[in-house]
């Protein structure tokens, strides 16, 4: 991650990268590593490239993370089996159920008129 940050920073001269003190570079690098270390470096490089193609300015580590997570979400959706809803089972209504339902409706209707 640190190397990728330095490469893109030098390309875009983020913060005047070459003029920064080593302590400042270490801090910026630590921030990037903290946010992006959970991801494969190839995913991070792809995220950086995508950020730069849509907006040619230095991306933040959070913008790169959002791109990586979007790629992962899209891959997960492609890999997930199609969710087909369970077929509805036919409902069997017998005469007794119908009579009880009609009685409840009639009782409700008589209460609502009061």
C-alpha positions as CSV (number, residue, x, y, z in Angstrom):
1,X,0.0,0.0,0.0
2,X,2.8,2.4,0.9
3,X,4.4,1.9,-2.5
4,X,1.2,2.5,-4.3
5,X,0.5,5.7,-2.3
6,X,4.0,7.0,-3.2
7,X,3.7,6.2,-6.9
8,X,0.3,7.9,-7.3
9,X,1.5,10.8,-5.1
10,X,4.6,11.4,-7.2
11,X,2.5,11.1,-10.4
12,X,0.1,13.8,-9.2
13,X,2.4,15.6,-6.8
14,X,0.0,15.3,-3.9
15,X,0.8,17.8,-1.2
16,X,4.1,18.5,-2.9
17,X,5.1,14.9,-2.0
18,X,8.8,15.5,-2.7
19,X,8.8,18.5,-0.4
20,X,7.2,16.7,2.6
21,X,9.2,15.6,5.6
22,X,9.7,11.9,6.1
23,X,7.5,12.1,9.2
24,X,4.6,13.6,7.2
25,X,5.1,10.9,4.5
26,X,5.0,8.2,7.2
27,X,1.8,9.6,8.6
28,X,0.1,9.8,5.2
29,X,1.3,6.3,4.4
30,X,0.1,5.0,7.7
31,X,-3.4,6.4,7.1
32,X,-3.6,4.7,3.7
33,X,-2.3,1.4,5.1
34,X,-4.8,1.5,7.9
35,X,-7.7,2.0,5.5
36,X,-6.6,-0.3,2.6
37,X,-4.5,-3.1,4.2
38,X,-7.5,-5.4,4.2
39,X,-7.6,-5.4,0.4
40,X,-5.3,-7.1,-2.1
41,X,-2.8,-4.7,-3.7
42,X,-4.3,-5.5,-7.2
43,X,-7.7,-4.3,-6.0
44,X,-6.2,-1.2,-4.6
45,X,-4.3,-0.5,-7.8
46,X,-7.5,-1.0,-9.8
47,X,-9.4,1.3,-7.4
48,X,-6.7,4.0,-7.8
49,X,-6.8,3.7,-11.6
50,X,-10.6,3.9,-11.6
51,X,-10.6,7.0,-9.3
52,X,-8.0,8.7,-11.6
53,X,-10.0,7.9,-14.7
54,X,-13.1,9.5,-13.4
55,X,-11.4,12.5,-11.7
56,X,-7.8,13.2,-12.5
57,X,-6.9,14.4,-9.0
58,X,-5.3,12.6,-6.1
59,X,-7.9,10.2,-4.6
60,X,-8.2,9.8,-0.9
61,X,-7.8,6.4,0.7
62,X,-11.6,6.4,1.3
63,X,-12.4,7.0,-2.3
64,X,-10.2,4.0,-3.2
65,X,-11.8,1.9,-0.5
66,X,-15.3,2.7,-1.9
67,X,-14.2,1.6,-5.4
68,X,-12.7,-1.7,-4.1
69,X,-15.9,-2.4,-2.1
70,X,-18.0,-1.6,-5.1
71,X,-16.0,-4.1,-7.2
72,X,-16.4,-6.7,-4.5
73,X,-20.1,-6.1,-4.2
74,X,-20.6,-6.5,-8.0
75,X,-18.5,-9.7,-8.0
76,X,-20.6,-11.0,-5.1
77,X,-23.9,-10.2,-6.9
78,X,-22.6,-12.0,-10.1
79,X,-21.5,-15.0,-8.1
80,X,-24.7,-15.3,-6.0
81,X,-27.3,-17.7,-7.3
82,X,-30.5,-16.2,-8.6
83,X,-32.9,-15.8,-5.8
84,X,-36.1,-17.3,-7.1
85,X,-39.0,-16.9,-4.7
86,X,-40.6,-20.0,-3.4
87,X,-43.8,-20.9,-5.2
88,X,-46.9,-20.0,-3.4
89,X,-48.8,-23.0,-2.1
90,X,-52.5,-23.1,-3.0
91,X,-54.5,-22.2,0.0
92,X,-57.2,-24.6,0.9
93,X,-60.3,-23.0,2.3
94,X,-63.0,-25.3,3.5
95,X,-66.6,-24.4,4.3
96,X,-66.0,-24.1,8.0
97,X,-63.1,-21.6,7.5
98,X,-65.3,-19.6,5.2
99,X,-68.1,-19.5,7.7
100,X,-65.8,-18.3,10.5
101,X,-64.2,-15.6,8.3
102,X,-67.7,-14.4,7.2
103,X,-68.7,-14.2,10.9
104,X,-65.6,-12.2,11.8
105,X,-66.3,-9.8,8.9
106,X,-69.9,-9.4,9.9
107,X,-68.9,-8.8,13.5
108,X,-66.4,-6.1,12.5
109,X,-68.9,-4.5,10.2
110,X,-71.5,-4.3,12.9
111,X,-69.0,-2.7,15.4
112,X,-67.8,-0.1,12.8
113,X,-71.5,1.0,12.3
114,X,-71.9,1.8,16.0
